């Protein structure tokens, strides 16, 4: 370890920055966020620094550096455009035992400014020593993407309750177990979801009772998206790693399921046409019972749980029985499949509205409002419509839609098995019958389908020889 990682308190302490360009601007910004009293020496200033001087945020002297400027400062940053001047500042500061950072010159530094992930009061500093600042920034970016802003609020809550927890638990092991429950359980999740009052109510309740007793669990209703794991939200991924029971559907892609905890119990409740592994009422009951037993339950659904995903039915049961839950939206199949085939669902020249339609109703029929669906200047998206495709095309034509209206049927959209059947209302059924697709599929009807030839971009990795887009059957 070439440098000792240290977090230094510089609130109200005088810190010197020499330089007035873009680099100095970034350094001054970091010092101000840490509460420093910044003295700046430079003949010229960037617009941002000039505004900060005008507001009185920093003290500025419009001249060149002099050795007499160093004494009395807590630390020094040399950030001019002149490498020799920067080195001179570094040498003089070391002679005075002042910590000094010389930009773009690690050998001249006595301390380095790391890349920072700021979730105050939680702060994560990333440094590669003298090896690669670019790598440090890359690592910071990765951390930014997986550490929610809510960790700052969690840190503030811990600070507020620290003394009370010490009073409640005299044994250090009990305190650690309590904080483990808070930081990994319902309290943290309430804070991440912005439910501050609920989070404090839970921690107050646990402090008042026996905090080591098993508490009720929680259900995470999470949309897994249309299939590509890269389309998961950050919150979805975090909850997938926390849950100890996973209840999942048929439409959840295997690569996504593999991203859940390895030791989690998995329960399959998938549904296919005329074949259900478990009835919906039984799923509702299962989720409530698992949570009441203290489990953190991940209810993982393909697409978005509130768009033909029966999510409303499931949380209705949870709400009625007082089971805590939260809902994480996912990219619905319509958005994912349309984007990955280059079909915009709306377009000023072709479609001013889009309608999501289920291909079969609860009673198994396709008794839809065909008159409304046949209106012009709209895009229709049919979920679960493969079996009813002949009826869908026949009814739309019967209600006035042109037989030449473009239609796209997309097989397993956003995955390496994506395949697109492109035709019209009068031809698509024959195409599908001649070369049956593999479910799940999605059907898009509308003039926007014509745009796919110009806008398509996704090339499934298993079929690189097929050109600039997914495999197309016409």
C-alpha positions as CSV (number, residue, x, y, z in Angstrom):
1,X,0.0,0.0,0.0
2,X,1.8,3.1,-1.2
3,X,-0.6,5.6,0.4
4,X,-2.5,5.5,3.7
5,X,-6.2,6.1,3.1
6,X,-7.3,8.9,5.5
7,X,-10.5,11.0,5.7
8,X,-9.4,14.4,7.1
9,X,-11.7,16.9,8.8
10,X,-11.0,20.3,7.1
11,X,-14.3,22.0,8.0
12,X,-13.5,25.7,8.4
13,X,-9.8,25.1,7.9
14,X,-7.8,27.2,5.5
15,X,-6.8,25.3,2.3
16,X,-4.7,26.8,-0.5
17,X,-5.3,26.2,-4.2
18,X,-3.0,27.6,-6.8
19,X,-4.5,27.8,-10.3
20,X,-7.6,29.1,-11.9
21,X,-8.5,26.7,-14.7
22,X,-10.7,23.6,-15.1
23,X,-8.6,21.4,-12.9
24,X,-8.5,24.0,-10.1
25,X,-12.2,24.4,-10.5
26,X,-12.8,20.6,-9.7
27,X,-10.4,20.7,-6.8
28,X,-12.0,23.8,-5.3
29,X,-15.4,22.1,-5.6
30,X,-14.3,19.1,-3.6
31,X,-12.8,21.3,-0.9
32,X,-16.0,23.4,-0.6
33,X,-18.1,20.2,-0.3
34,X,-15.9,19.2,2.6
35,X,-16.5,22.5,4.3
36,X,-13.0,24.0,3.8
37,X,-12.1,27.7,3.8
38,X,-10.5,28.0,0.4
39,X,-7.9,30.5,-0.5
40,X,-7.2,30.7,-4.3
41,X,-4.3,32.3,-6.0
42,X,-4.3,32.8,-9.8
43,X,-4.1,35.7,-12.2
44,X,-7.1,34.4,-14.1
45,X,-10.2,32.4,-13.2
46,X,-12.6,30.1,-14.9
47,X,-16.2,31.3,-15.1
48,X,-17.3,29.0,-12.3
49,X,-14.5,30.1,-10.0
50,X,-15.3,33.8,-10.8
51,X,-18.9,33.2,-9.8
52,X,-17.8,31.5,-6.5
53,X,-15.5,34.5,-5.7
54,X,-18.4,36.9,-6.4
55,X,-20.6,34.9,-4.1
56,X,-18.0,35.0,-1.4
57,X,-17.6,31.2,-1.4
58,X,-13.8,31.4,-1.8
59,X,-11.1,34.0,-1.2
60,X,-9.1,35.1,-4.3
61,X,-5.9,36.9,-4.9
62,X,-5.3,37.8,-8.6
63,X,-1.6,37.3,-8.8
64,X,1.1,34.6,-9.2
65,X,2.1,32.3,-6.4
66,X,4.7,33.3,-3.9
67,X,6.5,31.1,-1.3
68,X,5.1,33.2,1.5
69,X,1.6,32.0,0.6
70,X,2.1,28.6,2.0
71,X,2.3,29.0,5.8
72,X,-0.9,28.8,7.8
73,X,-2.8,26.4,5.5
74,X,-4.0,22.9,6.4
75,X,-3.2,21.5,2.9
76,X,-2.1,22.7,-0.5
77,X,-3.2,21.9,-4.1
78,X,-1.0,23.0,-7.0
79,X,-3.2,23.1,-10.1
80,X,-1.6,25.6,-12.5
81,X,-1.0,25.0,-16.2
82,X,2.8,25.2,-15.6
83,X,4.4,21.9,-14.5
84,X,7.5,23.6,-13.1
85,X,5.5,26.0,-11.0
86,X,3.5,23.1,-9.7
87,X,6.6,21.2,-8.8
88,X,8.1,24.2,-7.0
89,X,5.0,24.5,-4.9
90,X,5.2,20.8,-4.1
91,X,8.8,21.0,-3.0
92,X,8.2,24.1,-0.8
93,X,5.2,22.5,0.8
94,X,7.1,19.4,1.7
95,X,9.8,21.5,3.3
96,X,7.1,22.9,5.6
97,X,5.5,19.5,6.2
98,X,2.3,20.6,4.5
99,X,0.3,18.0,2.7
100,X,0.4,18.8,-1.0
101,X,-1.3,17.5,-4.1
102,X,0.3,18.3,-7.4
103,X,-2.1,17.7,-10.3
104,X,-1.0,15.2,-12.9
105,X,2.3,14.6,-11.1
106,X,2.0,11.7,-8.5
107,X,5.7,11.7,-7.8
108,X,5.5,15.3,-6.5
109,X,2.5,14.6,-4.2
110,X,2.4,13.7,-0.5
111,X,-1.4,12.9,-0.8
112,X,-3.7,12.0,-3.7
113,X,-7.3,13.1,-4.2
114,X,-9.3,10.0,-4.9
115,X,-12.3,9.5,-7.1
116,X,-15.3,9.9,-4.7
117,X,-18.7,8.3,-4.4
118,X,-20.6,10.8,-2.3
119,X,-23.6,9.5,-0.3
120,X,-23.0,11.9,2.6
121,X,-22.5,11.0,5.4
122,X,-21.3,7.9,3.6
123,X,-18.3,8.6,1.4
124,X,-16.4,6.1,-0.6
125,X,-13.0,7.0,-1.9
126,X,-11.3,5.1,-4.8
127,X,-7.6,5.4,-5.6
128,X,-5.2,3.4,-7.7
129,X,-2.2,5.1,-6.1
130,X,0.0,6.3,-8.9
131,X,-1.1,3.6,-11.4
132,X,-4.2,5.0,-13.3
133,X,-6.5,7.8,-12.4
134,X,-8.7,6.8,-15.3
135,X,-9.1,3.3,-13.8
136,X,-10.1,5.0,-10.5
137,X,-12.8,7.0,-12.3
138,X,-14.0,3.8,-14.0
139,X,-14.4,2.0,-10.7
140,X,-16.1,5.0,-9.2
141,X,-18.6,5.0,-12.0
142,X,-19.3,1.3,-11.4
143,X,-19.9,2.0,-7.7
144,X,-22.1,4.9,-8.4
145,X,-24.4,2.6,-10.4
146,X,-24.9,0.0,-7.6
147,X,-24.9,2.2,-4.5
148,X,-28.3,4.0,-4.1
149,X,-28.5,7.6,-2.9
150,X,-30.5,6.2,0.0
151,X,-27.3,5.0,1.7
152,X,-26.8,8.6,2.8
153,X,-30.2,8.7,4.5
154,X,-29.4,5.3,6.1
155,X,-26.1,6.8,7.5
156,X,-28.0,9.7,8.9
157,X,-30.5,7.4,10.6
158,X,-27.7,5.3,12.1
159,X,-26.2,8.5,13.6
160,X,-29.5,9.6,15.1
161,X,-30.2,6.2,16.7
162,X,-26.7,5.3,17.8
163,X,-26.9,6.4,21.4
164,X,-30.4,4.8,21.8
165,X,-29.1,1.5,20.5
166,X,-26.2,1.6,22.9
167,X,-28.6,2.1,25.8
168,X,-30.9,-0.7,24.6
169,X,-28.1,-3.3,24.1
170,X,-25.2,-3.4,26.4
171,X,-23.6,-6.4,24.7
172,X,-21.7,-5.5,21.6
173,X,-22.8,-8.7,19.8
174,X,-26.4,-7.8,20.3
175,X,-25.8,-4.4,19.0
176,X,-24.1,-5.8,15.9
177,X,-27.0,-8.2,15.3
178,X,-29.5,-5.3,15.7
179,X,-27.7,-3.2,13.1
180,X,-27.4,-6.1,10.7
181,X,-31.1,-6.4,10.8
182,X,-31.6,-2.6,10.2
183,X,-29.0,-2.3,7.5
184,X,-30.1,-5.3,5.5
185,X,-33.8,-5.5,6.2
186,X,-37.0,-3.6,6.1
187,X,-35.7,-0.3,7.6
188,X,-33.1,0.1,4.9
189,X,-35.6,-0.7,2.2
190,X,-38.1,1.8,3.5
191,X,-35.4,4.5,3.3
192,X,-34.4,3.5,-0.2
193,X,-38.0,3.8,-1.2
194,X,-38.3,7.2,0.3
195,X,-40.7,6.0,3.1
196,X,-38.9,7.8,6.0
197,X,-41.7,7.8,8.6
198,X,-42.2,4.1,8.1
199,X,-38.5,3.4,8.5
200,X,-38.3,5.2,11.8
201,X,-41.5,3.5,13.0
202,X,-39.9,0.1,12.4
203,X,-36.7,0.9,14.2
204,X,-38.6,2.5,17.1
205,X,-40.7,-0.7,17.4
206,X,-37.7,-2.9,17.3
207,X,-36.0,-0.9,20.0
208,X,-39.0,-1.0,22.2
209,X,-39.4,-4.8,22.0
210,X,-37.0,-7.7,21.9
211,X,-35.0,-6.7,18.8
212,X,-33.7,-10.2,18.3
213,X,-37.1,-11.8,17.9
214,X,-38.0,-12.7,14.3
215,X,-39.9,-9.9,12.6
216,X,-42.3,-10.2,9.7
217,X,-40.6,-10.4,6.3
218,X,-41.4,-8.5,3.2
219,X,-42.4,-9.1,-0.4
220,X,-40.5,-7.5,-3.3
221,X,-42.7,-7.4,-6.4
222,X,-40.0,-6.9,-9.1
223,X,-40.3,-6.6,-12.9
224,X,-37.6,-8.6,-14.6
225,X,-38.0,-6.9,-18.0
226,X,-38.4,-8.6,-21.3
227,X,-35.3,-10.9,-21.1
228,X,-32.1,-8.9,-21.5
229,X,-30.4,-8.8,-18.0
230,X,-28.9,-5.4,-18.8
231,X,-32.4,-3.9,-18.8
232,X,-32.9,-4.6,-15.0
233,X,-33.1,-1.6,-12.8
234,X,-30.5,-1.0,-10.0
235,X,-33.2,-1.5,-7.4
236,X,-34.3,-4.7,-8.9
237,X,-30.8,-6.1,-8.9
238,X,-30.3,-5.1,-5.2
239,X,-33.5,-6.8,-4.0
240,X,-32.7,-9.9,-6.1
241,X,-29.5,-10.2,-4.1
242,X,-31.2,-9.7,-0.7
243,X,-34.2,-12.1,-1.0
244,X,-34.0,-15.6,0.6
245,X,-37.0,-16.9,-1.3
246,X,-37.6,-16.4,-5.1
247,X,-41.1,-16.9,-6.5
248,X,-40.8,-16.7,-10.3
249,X,-42.7,-16.9,-13.5
250,X,-42.2,-18.8,-16.8
251,X,-41.3,-15.6,-18.6
252,X,-38.3,-14.8,-16.3
253,X,-35.2,-15.4,-18.4
254,X,-32.7,-17.9,-17.0
255,X,-29.8,-15.5,-17.0
256,X,-31.9,-13.1,-14.8
257,X,-32.9,-15.9,-12.4
258,X,-29.2,-16.7,-12.0
259,X,-28.6,-13.2,-10.7
260,X,-30.6,-13.9,-7.6
261,X,-28.8,-15.2,-4.4
262,X,-27.3,-18.6,-4.9
263,X,-28.6,-19.8,-1.6
264,X,-32.1,-18.5,-2.0
265,X,-35.0,-21.0,-2.2
266,X,-36.6,-20.9,-5.6
267,X,-40.3,-21.6,-6.2
268,X,-41.7,-21.9,-9.8
269,X,-45.2,-20.7,-10.3
270,X,-45.2,-20.2,-14.0
271,X,-48.3,-20.2,-16.2
272,X,-48.9,-21.3,-19.7
273,X,-52.1,-21.3,-21.7
274,X,-54.4,-23.9,-20.2
275,X,-51.7,-25.1,-17.8
276,X,-50.8,-23.3,-14.5
277,X,-48.2,-24.6,-12.1
278,X,-50.1,-22.8,-9.3
279,X,-53.4,-21.0,-9.4
280,X,-53.3,-17.2,-8.9
281,X,-55.1,-17.4,-5.6
282,X,-52.5,-20.0,-4.3
283,X,-49.7,-17.7,-5.4
284,X,-51.2,-14.8,-3.5
285,X,-51.5,-17.0,-0.4
286,X,-48.0,-18.3,-0.7
287,X,-46.4,-14.8,-0.8
288,X,-48.3,-13.7,2.3
289,X,-47.4,-16.9,4.2
290,X,-43.7,-16.7,3.3
291,X,-43.5,-13.1,4.5
292,X,-45.3,-13.9,7.7
293,X,-42.7,-16.6,8.4
294,X,-40.1,-13.9,8.3
295,X,-38.7,-14.4,4.8
296,X,-37.7,-11.7,2.3
297,X,-39.6,-12.8,-0.7
298,X,-38.7,-11.8,-4.3
299,X,-41.7,-12.1,-6.5
300,X,-40.0,-12.0,-9.9
301,X,-42.2,-11.3,-13.0
302,X,-41.3,-11.0,-16.6
303,X,-41.8,-7.5,-18.0
304,X,-43.6,-5.1,-15.7
305,X,-45.7,-6.5,-12.8
306,X,-48.5,-3.9,-13.4
307,X,-48.9,-4.5,-17.1
308,X,-50.7,-7.8,-17.6
309,X,-48.6,-9.2,-14.8
310,X,-51.4,-9.7,-12.2
311,X,-49.2,-7.6,-9.8
312,X,-52.3,-5.7,-8.5
313,X,-54.0,-8.9,-7.5
314,X,-51.0,-10.1,-5.5
315,X,-50.4,-7.0,-3.6
316,X,-54.1,-6.6,-2.9
317,X,-53.8,-9.8,-0.8
318,X,-50.6,-8.6,0.9
319,X,-52.2,-5.2,1.8
320,X,-55.3,-6.9,3.2
321,X,-53.2,-9.1,5.5
322,X,-50.8,-6.3,6.6
323,X,-47.7,-7.8,4.9
324,X,-45.1,-5.2,3.9
325,X,-44.3,-5.0,0.2
326,X,-42.8,-2.8,-2.4
327,X,-43.1,-2.7,-6.2
328,X,-40.2,-2.3,-8.6
329,X,-41.3,-1.5,-12.2
330,X,-39.7,-3.3,-15.1
331,X,-39.4,-2.6,-18.8
332,X,-42.5,-4.0,-20.2
333,X,-42.4,-6.3,-23.2
334,X,-43.9,-3.7,-25.5
335,X,-41.2,-1.2,-24.9
336,X,-38.4,-3.7,-24.9
337,X,-39.4,-5.6,-28.1
338,X,-40.3,-2.4,-30.0
339,X,-36.9,-0.8,-29.1
340,X,-34.9,-3.9,-30.0
341,X,-36.6,-4.2,-33.4
342,X,-36.4,-0.6,-34.3
343,X,-40.2,0.0,-34.1
344,X,-41.1,3.3,-32.3
345,X,-44.5,2.8,-30.7
346,X,-45.4,6.4,-31.4
347,X,-44.4,8.7,-34.2
348,X,-45.7,12.1,-35.2
349,X,-46.3,11.0,-38.8
350,X,-47.9,7.6,-38.1
351,X,-49.2,7.1,-34.5
352,X,-50.3,9.6,-31.9
353,X,-51.3,6.9,-29.4
354,X,-50.4,3.4,-28.4
355,X,-52.7,0.8,-26.9
356,X,-51.6,-2.3,-24.9
357,X,-54.1,-5.2,-25.3
358,X,-54.2,-8.6,-23.8
359,X,-54.5,-11.4,-26.4
360,X,-57.0,-13.3,-24.2
361,X,-59.2,-12.4,-21.3
362,X,-59.6,-14.0,-17.9
363,X,-62.4,-16.3,-19.3
364,X,-60.2,-17.3,-22.3
365,X,-62.1,-15.3,-24.8
366,X,-60.8,-12.5,-27.1
367,X,-63.9,-10.3,-26.7
368,X,-62.3,-6.9,-27.1
369,X,-63.6,-3.4,-28.1
370,X,-62.7,-3.9,-31.7
371,X,-64.3,-0.6,-32.8
372,X,-61.9,1.3,-30.6
373,X,-59.0,-0.8,-31.7
374,X,-59.7,-0.1,-35.3
375,X,-59.3,3.6,-35.1
376,X,-56.6,5.2,-37.3
377,X,-53.3,6.8,-36.2
378,X,-52.6,4.5,-33.3
379,X,-50.3,1.5,-32.6
380,X,-51.7,-1.7,-31.1
381,X,-49.6,-4.0,-29.0
382,X,-51.1,-7.5,-28.3
383,X,-49.6,-9.4,-25.3
384,X,-50.2,-13.2,-25.3
385,X,-51.8,-13.0,-28.7
386,X,-50.1,-15.9,-30.6
387,X,-52.9,-18.4,-30.2
388,X,-55.5,-15.8,-31.0
389,X,-53.7,-14.3,-34.0
390,X,-56.2,-15.5,-36.6
391,X,-59.1,-13.9,-34.6
392,X,-57.2,-10.7,-34.0
393,X,-56.4,-10.1,-37.7
394,X,-59.9,-11.2,-38.9
395,X,-61.7,-8.9,-36.4
396,X,-59.5,-5.9,-37.1
397,X,-60.1,-6.2,-40.9
398,X,-63.8,-6.7,-40.3
399,X,-63.9,-3.4,-38.4
400,X,-62.3,-1.4,-41.1
401,X,-58.6,-1.7,-40.7
402,X,-56.8,-2.2,-44.1
403,X,-55.7,-5.8,-44.8
404,X,-52.3,-4.2,-45.8
405,X,-51.8,-2.7,-42.3
406,X,-48.2,-3.6,-41.3
407,X,-47.8,-6.2,-38.5
408,X,-44.8,-7.4,-36.6
409,X,-44.7,-10.5,-34.5
410,X,-41.6,-10.7,-32.2
411,X,-40.3,-13.9,-30.7
412,X,-38.4,-13.7,-27.4
413,X,-37.6,-10.0,-27.9
414,X,-34.3,-8.5,-26.5
415,X,-32.7,-11.9,-26.2
416,X,-30.3,-13.8,-28.4
417,X,-33.3,-15.8,-29.7
418,X,-35.1,-12.7,-30.9
419,X,-36.8,-13.2,-34.3
420,X,-39.2,-10.9,-36.1
421,X,-42.0,-11.9,-38.4
422,X,-42.9,-9.0,-40.6
423,X,-46.1,-8.9,-42.7
424,X,-49.6,-7.4,-42.9
425,X,-52.9,-8.3,-41.4
426,X,-53.7,-10.4,-44.4
427,X,-50.4,-12.3,-44.5
428,X,-49.1,-12.7,-41.0
429,X,-51.1,-15.7,-40.1
430,X,-49.9,-17.8,-43.0
431,X,-46.3,-16.8,-42.2
432,X,-46.6,-17.9,-38.6
433,X,-48.3,-21.2,-39.5
434,X,-45.6,-22.0,-42.0
435,X,-42.8,-21.4,-39.5
436,X,-44.2,-21.4,-36.0
437,X,-42.3,-19.0,-33.5
438,X,-41.2,-20.0,-30.0
439,X,-43.2,-18.2,-27.2
440,X,-43.2,-15.7,-25.7
441,X,-44.2,-13.5,-28.5
442,X,-45.5,-9.9,-28.9
443,X,-47.6,-8.5,-31.8
444,X,-47.4,-4.9,-33.0
445,X,-50.0,-3.6,-35.4
446,X,-49.6,-0.1,-37.1
447,X,-47.9,2.0,-39.7
448,X,-44.9,2.4,-37.4
449,X,-43.9,-1.2,-38.2
450,X,-42.7,0.1,-41.6
451,X,-39.9,2.1,-39.9
452,X,-38.1,-1.0,-38.7
453,X,-36.2,-1.4,-42.0
454,X,-34.6,2.0,-41.4
455,X,-34.3,2.0,-37.6
456,X,-33.5,-1.6,-36.6
457,X,-30.2,-2.0,-34.9
458,X,-30.1,-5.1,-32.7
459,X,-28.3,-8.1,-34.0
460,X,-28.7,-11.2,-31.7
461,X,-25.2,-12.6,-30.9
462,X,-26.1,-16.1,-32.1
463,X,-26.9,-14.8,-35.6
464,X,-24.1,-12.4,-36.5
465,X,-24.4,-13.3,-40.2
466,X,-27.9,-12.0,-40.5
467,X,-26.9,-8.4,-40.9
468,X,-27.7,-5.2,-39.1
469,X,-30.8,-6.4,-37.3
470,X,-32.6,-9.4,-35.9
471,X,-33.7,-12.2,-38.1
472,X,-36.7,-11.2,-40.1
473,X,-39.3,-13.6,-41.6
474,X,-41.4,-12.1,-44.3
